[in-house]
Amino acid sequence: MPSPRSYRYRVVDVFTTQPLEGNPLAVFPEASGLDDVTMQKIAREMNLSETVFVVPATRASFSAGVRIYHADAGAALRGTPDGGHQLRAAG
């Protein structure tokens, strides 16, 4: 049985300038290869308000795709995690 691939992630705080005082969310900056079921399982395991997965772009005019999941169900792209991803991508 092959060993599972590992994925790096960061927990970032949004709505704050102070560490450990905002709304935490997980960002997986390189989630290529994860399917929807696995992303949902990871989000449930993280148990944060949102978990963000950065995936390859589906259109030539985009630099990346973003998939966002709640611990209990998938969600459409929304402002809070998008902002968190932008913060993580920038630094």
C-alpha positions in Angstrom: 0.0 0.0 0.0 1.5 3.3 -1.0 1.9 6.0 1.7 -0.6 8.8 1.5 0.6 12.1 0.1 1.0 14.9 2.6 -0.3 18.5 2.2 1.0 21.6 3.9 -1.5 24.0 5.4 -1.7 27.2 7.5 -4.2 28.3 10.1 -4.7 32.0 9.6 -6.8 34.5 11.6 -9.1 36.9 9.8 -10.9 40.0 11.1 -7.9 40.8 13.4 -4.3 42.1 13.3 -3.4 40.1 16.4 -2.5 36.4 16.3 -4.9 34.0 18.0 -7.7 36.7 18.3 -9.6 36.4 15.0 -11.7 33.9 13.2 -9.3 31.0 12.4 -9.5 29.2 9.0 -7.2 26.6 7.4 -5.6 27.2 4.0 -4.2 24.4 1.9 -2.1 26.4 -0.6 -1.4 23.4 -2.9 -4.4 21.0 -2.8 -4.1 19.6 -6.3 -5.1 15.9 -6.3 -7.6 16.1 -3.5 -11.2 15.2 -4.5 -14.4 16.7 -3.1 -15.0 13.9 -0.6 -11.5 14.1 0.8 -11.6 17.9 1.0 -14.9 17.6 3.0 -13.3 15.0 5.3 -10.3 17.2 5.9 -12.6 20.2 6.7 -14.5 18.1 9.2 -11.2 17.0 10.8 -9.9 20.6 11.0 -13.2 21.6 12.6 -12.8 25.3 11.9 -15.4 27.7 10.5 -13.9 27.3 7.0 -11.2 25.3 5.3 -9.8 26.7 2.0 -8.2 24.6 -0.7 -6.2 26.2 -3.5 -6.5 24.1 -6.7 -5.3 24.6 -10.3 -7.3 27.2 -12.3 -10.1 25.9 -14.5 -9.8 28.9 -16.9 -6.8 30.4 -18.6 -7.6 33.9 -17.3 -7.4 32.7 -13.6 -4.2 32.0 -11.7 -5.8 29.5 -9.3 -9.1 28.0 -8.2 -10.4 28.1 -4.6 -12.6 25.4 -3.0 -14.1 26.3 0.4 -15.7 23.8 2.9 -17.3 24.1 6.3 -16.8 21.3 8.9 -20.3 20.0 8.1 -20.9 20.8 4.4 -19.3 22.3 1.3 -19.8 26.0 0.7 -19.7 28.5 -2.2 -16.8 31.0 -2.3 -17.5 33.8 0.3 -15.6 36.9 1.4 -14.1 35.7 4.7 -12.1 32.8 3.5 -11.2 34.5 0.3 -9.7 37.3 2.3 -7.8 34.8 4.4 -6.5 33.1 1.3 -5.3 36.4 -0.1 -3.5 37.1 3.1 -1.8 33.7 3.0 -1.0 34.0 -0.7 0.6 37.4 -0.2 2.9 36.4 2.6 
